[in-house]
């Protein structure tokens, strides 16, 4: 394939989300702050998200996330808490990517809430280089980060490329993350990983019962049942699983949907066939954690099988995900999500 054809193919792939929706694409701006470790992304002149990578956070995140109608679809706590929303799991911030057990270090659960005498059991993702910021029909943001222990010894080098696009009713994020082993590493099969999103209050599933969750270090978190009428969300997977039945099942995509204000809002995460252990397991909880975790097979199958991913020093693994946020009169249909998944499967770089 000559260079012109390669370029034409790349442009076509980049525009696929918008072609599926058949609406006019909106211009994207990606602007790096001169005073903070922060990069703002706007689409059609409206805020979409910010990439936050300050030393005060244990990992970089996209926070908050806005639908095209201006509604914030992520929980505010702990960075910008809102009245009445839940305050469990302080490590759930916006949209992030990490894992619970890499050579025994817990990158997922690390937060300001971990006592100093236990911090050595946890890992950090420290962003050290912004590689690209550009705007136009699509916006691009790329960075390099190191997955480290408390002493800043590097286990993995991360290179992540984001591509942002949108139209009148939708916002799309394509995330491609490559992890290169700086030492021999093993991602030990664990429940908490890898692409995580903490949903806004309305997109939680309604429940009146308290729920209790215990991590692999025995830390217990209680999520209080709600007595309000805010939560109205639900899950649907490509395999037809709904509600709490989505958790621990495999699917090419999963969407959460509900009413936020007067609009219907949905967020879909789409897996990629080149990802390890495709199609992914869905770590989708009714209290608002929405995650894709291909490496939690042991707990998701009740011990029938497991998936431990090992990398020798210098080896790499790449994870690709598409996130689609929709707002308006109705949520994304199964047919459109299937088409988006088919198109995303063609993105290989």
BELTA-V363860 format. One record per residue. N is the residue number from 1. RES is the residue in one small letter. PHI is phi in degrees with one decimal (none if undefined). PSI is psi in radians with two decimals (999 if undefined). Layout:
<<N;RES;PHI;PSI> <N;RES;PHI;PSI>>
This chain:
<<1;x;none;2.21> <2;x;-76.3;2.98> <3;x;-62.6;-0.64> <4;x;-64.9;-0.78> <5;x;-65.6;-0.66> <6;x;-61.1;-0.75> <7;x;-65.7;-0.77> <8;x;-61.3;-0.71> <9;x;-63.8;-0.75> <10;x;-63.5;-0.73> <11;x;-64.4;-0.75> <12;x;-61.2;-0.76> <13;x;-63.1;-0.72> <14;x;-62.7;-0.55> <15;x;-92.8;-0.03> <16;x;-55.5;-0.77> <17;x;-56.3;-0.69> <18;x;-75.3;-0.57> <19;x;-64.5;-0.66> <20;x;-61.5;-0.72> <21;x;-81.4;-0.31> <22;x;56.1;0.69> <23;x;-125.1;2.77> <24;x;-65.1;2.22> <25;x;-72.1;2.63> <26;x;-108.4;2.60> <27;x;-67.4;2.49> <28;x;-113.5;2.36> <29;x;-118.1;2.40> <30;x;-126.9;1.94> <31;x;-124.6;2.13> <32;x;-84.9;2.30> <33;x;-68.8;2.54> <34;x;-91.6;-0.13> <35;x;-121.0;-0.30> <36;x;-131.1;2.82> <37;x;-81.2;1.35> <38;x;-155.7;2.42> <39;x;-130.1;2.13> <40;x;-94.4;2.41> <41;x;-119.5;2.19> <42;x;-124.5;2.62> <43;x;-132.0;2.21> <44;x;61.7;0.51> <45;x;80.1;0.06> <46;x;-114.3;2.53> <47;x;-58.6;2.42> <48;x;-114.9;-0.94> <49;x;-163.9;3.01> <50;x;-131.2;2.40> <51;x;-89.0;2.04> <52;x;-110.6;2.24> <53;x;-142.4;0.78> <54;x;-75.5;2.79> <55;x;-64.7;-0.33> <56;x;-75.0;-0.26> <57;x;-100.9;2.56> <58;x;-81.5;-0.07> <59;x;-160.8;2.74> <60;x;-77.9;2.60> <61;x;-142.2;2.76> <62;x;-98.1;2.07> <63;x;-157.6;2.42> <64;x;-76.7;-3.12> <65;x;-117.2;2.30> <66;x;-109.4;2.49> <67;x;-74.8;2.95> <68;x;-62.9;-0.45> <69;x;-83.9;0.06> <70;x;95.1;-0.05> <71;x;-76.1;2.32> <72;x;-79.7;2.15> <73;x;-102.8;-0.03> <74;x;-105.4;2.71> <75;x;-65.4;2.56> <76;x;-81.2;-0.70> <77;x;-62.7;2.43> <78;x;-97.3;-0.06> <79;x;-82.3;-0.63> <80;x;-143.8;1.22> <81;x;-61.9;2.56> <82;x;-116.3;2.61> <83;x;-60.3;2.30> <84;x;87.3;-0.17> <85;x;-84.6;2.75> <86;x;-69.4;2.66> <87;x;-123.9;0.47> <88;x;-80.2;2.94> <89;x;45.1;1.27> <90;x;-65.9;-0.19> <91;x;-82.2;-0.10> <92;x;-85.7;1.74> <93;x;-129.5;1.96> <94;x;56.6;-2.20> <95;x;-120.2;2.26> <96;x;-146.7;3.04> <97;x;-144.4;2.04> <98;x;-167.7;-2.90> <99;x;-152.2;2.69> <100;x;-77.4;-0.47> <101;x;-145.6;1.66> <102;x;-117.6;1.89> <103;x;53.0;0.61> <104;x;87.5;-0.16> <105;x;-89.6;2.39> <106;x;-98.1;1.82> <107;x;-85.6;-0.50> <108;x;-67.4;-0.86> <109;x;-89.1;0.02> <110;x;-69.7;2.33> <111;x;-162.7;3.13> <112;x;-62.9;-0.30> <113;x;-81.5;-0.16> <114;x;-77.3;2.21> <115;x;-60.9;2.58> <116;x;-56.2;-0.63> <117;x;-75.7;-0.09> <118;x;-113.5;-0.05> <119;x;-61.2;-0.47> <120;x;-65.0;-0.25> <121;x;-86.6;-0.02> <122;x;-119.0;2.82> <123;x;-117.3;2.80> <124;x;-121.1;2.62> <125;x;-117.3;1.93> <126;x;-109.6;2.01> <127;x;-77.8;2.16> <128;x;-116.9;-0.23> <129;x;-146.0;2.33> <130;x;-95.9;2.09> <131;x;-93.7;-0.49> <132;x;-160.0;2.44> <133;x;-141.5;2.15> <134;x;-153.8;2.71> <135;x;-125.8;-3.06> <136;x;136.5;-2.49> <137;x;-62.2;-0.56> <138;x;-128.7;2.73> <139;x;-108.4;2.51> <140;x;-126.2;2.45> <141;x;-144.1;2.23> <142;x;-133.1;2.52> <143;x;-145.8;2.84> <144;x;-118.5;2.43> <145;x;-143.8;2.82> <146;x;-116.6;2.29> <147;x;-88.2;2.00> <148;x;-128.6;2.89> <149;x;-89.3;-3.01> <150;x;-63.8;-0.51> <151;x;-84.7;0.06> <152;x;71.0;0.35> <153;x;-71.4;2.34> <154;x;-89.8;2.14> <155;x;-91.4;-0.78> <156;x;-135.8;2.52> <157;x;-103.0;2.25> <158;x;-108.9;2.32> <159;x;-123.9;2.07> <160;x;-120.8;2.37> <161;x;-117.6;2.16> <162;x;-103.7;2.52> <163;x;-130.0;2.23> <164;x;-113.6;2.42> <165;x;-151.5;2.94> <166;x;-177.0;2.93> <167;x;-141.2;-2.78> <168;x;-58.5;-0.60> <169;x;-121.2;-0.10> <170;x;-133.7;2.70> <171;x;-130.4;2.40> <172;x;-129.1;2.33> <173;x;-120.9;2.15> <174;x;-103.6;2.21> <175;x;-121.1;2.16> <176;x;-121.8;2.04> <177;x;-120.7;2.17> <178;x;-110.3;2.25> <179;x;-110.8;2.18> <180;x;-113.5;2.23> <181;x;-74.7;2.19> <182;x;-88.5;-0.37> <183;x;-140.2;3.01> <184;x;-62.4;2.25> <185;x;-132.4;2.68> <186;x;-131.2;2.19> <187;x;-85.5;1.71> <188;x;-74.6;2.23> <189;x;-41.2;2.12> <190;x;-152.6;2.71> <191;x;-68.9;-0.70> <192;x;-93.9;1.85> <193;x;177.2;-3.13> <194;x;-111.8;-0.83> <195;x;-90.8;2.04> <196;x;-120.1;2.55> <197;x;-141.7;2.26> <198;x;-103.1;2.09> <199;x;-80.6;2.68> <200;x;-64.1;2.79> <201;x;-53.1;-0.74> <202;x;-63.2;-0.53> <203;x;-87.1;0.00> <204;x;-67.9;2.73> <205;x;-83.2;2.38> <206;x;-67.9;2.37> <207;x;-156.1;2.56> <208;x;-101.9;-0.12> <209;x;-94.5;2.45> <210;x;-68.7;2.56> <211;x;-123.9;2.55> <212;x;-124.6;2.28> <213;x;-128.1;2.39> <214;x;-121.0;2.23> <215;x;-84.9;-3.10> <216;x;-73.1;-0.11> <217;x;-103.5;0.12> <218;x;86.4;0.06> <219;x;-72.8;2.25> <220;x;-104.5;2.30> <221;x;-120.9;2.25> <222;x;-102.8;2.22> <223;x;-104.6;2.03> <224;x;-72.2;2.41> <225;x;-69.1;2.59> <226;x;-95.1;2.53> <227;x;-109.6;-0.02> <228;x;-85.6;-3.13> <229;x;-117.7;0.50> <230;x;-81.1;-0.87> <231;x;-65.4;2.24> <232;x;-149.0;0.35> <233;x;-80.0;2.94> <234;x;-156.3;2.74> <235;x;-109.6;2.64> <236;x;-144.3;2.29> <237;x;-106.5;2.91> <238;x;-63.4;-0.38> <239;x;-88.6;0.05> <240;x;88.5;0.14> <241;x;-78.4;2.45> <242;x;-127.5;2.80> <243;x;55.2;-2.44> <244;x;-65.1;-0.31> <245;x;-72.2;-0.21> <246;x;-69.9;-0.56> <247;x;-61.1;2.35> <248;x;76.1;0.10> <249;x;-104.0;2.79> <250;x;-91.0;2.67> <251;x;-172.7;2.67> <252;x;-69.1;-0.61> <253;x;-145.6;2.82> <254;x;-142.8;2.44> <255;x;-126.4;2.57> <256;x;-111.5;2.50> <257;x;-149.7;2.70> <258;x;176.6;-3.12> <259;x;-91.9;2.32> <260;x;-127.2;1.87> <261;x;70.6;-2.30> <262;x;-96.2;-0.08> <263;x;-100.0;2.65> <264;x;-84.2;2.33> <265;x;-127.1;2.42> <266;x;-136.1;2.61> <267;x;-127.8;2.18> <268;x;-116.6;2.43> <269;x;-111.3;2.25> <270;x;-114.9;2.25> <271;x;-83.5;2.92> <272;x;-123.9;2.39> <273;x;-62.2;-0.32> <274;x;-86.3;-0.09> <275;x;-71.5;2.61> <276;x;-56.7;2.44> <277;x;59.4;0.63> <278;x;-68.6;2.52> <279;x;-76.6;2.63> <280;x;-66.6;2.81> <281;x;-85.0;2.58> <282;x;-103.9;2.05> <283;x;-95.5;1.21> <284;x;-108.7;1.88> <285;x;-102.6;2.52> <286;x;-63.9;-0.44> <287;x;-77.9;-0.07> <288;x;124.0;0.00> <289;x;-87.0;2.17> <290;x;-124.5;1.89> <291;x;-140.2;2.60> <292;x;-107.4;2.09> <293;x;-133.8;1.72> <294;x;-75.2;-0.20> <295;x;-111.1;0.49> <296;x;-117.3;0.55> <297;x;-60.3;-0.64> <298;x;-61.1;-0.85> <299;x;-74.5;-0.58> <300;x;-72.0;-0.38> <301;x;-107.8;0.25> <302;x;55.1;0.71> <303;x;81.6;0.09> <304;x;-71.2;-0.49> <305;x;-156.7;2.90> <306;x;-147.1;2.85> <307;x;-133.8;1.79> <308;x;-106.5;2.12> <309;x;-100.4;2.04> <310;x;-109.2;2.45> <311;x;-126.9;2.24> <312;x;-77.5;2.76> <313;x;-51.6;2.23> <314;x;93.7;-0.26> <315;x;-79.5;2.76> <316;x;-129.4;2.74> <317;x;-141.4;2.50> <318;x;-121.9;2.41> <319;x;-120.9;2.32> <320;x;-124.9;2.31> <321;x;-141.9;2.60> <322;x;-119.5;2.30> <323;x;-116.1;2.22> <324;x;-123.0;2.12> <325;x;-110.1;2.18> <326;x;-124.6;2.50> <327;x;-141.9;2.73> <328;x;139.8;-2.59> <329;x;-75.5;-0.43> <330;x;-149.9;2.80> <331;x;-85.7;2.97> <332;x;-60.7;2.31> <333;x;-78.7;2.82> <334;x;-59.5;-0.70> <335;x;-62.3;-0.76> <336;x;-68.0;-0.68> <337;x;-65.9;-0.67> <338;x;-63.7;-0.67> <339;x;-67.9;-0.73> <340;x;-61.5;-0.71> <341;x;-65.3;-0.71> <342;x;-62.5;-0.72> <343;x;-68.9;-0.73> <344;x;-64.1;-0.55> <345;x;-61.7;-0.38> <346;x;-82.7;-0.20> <347;x;-82.9;2.01> <348;x;-118.3;-0.11> <349;x;-120.1;999>>
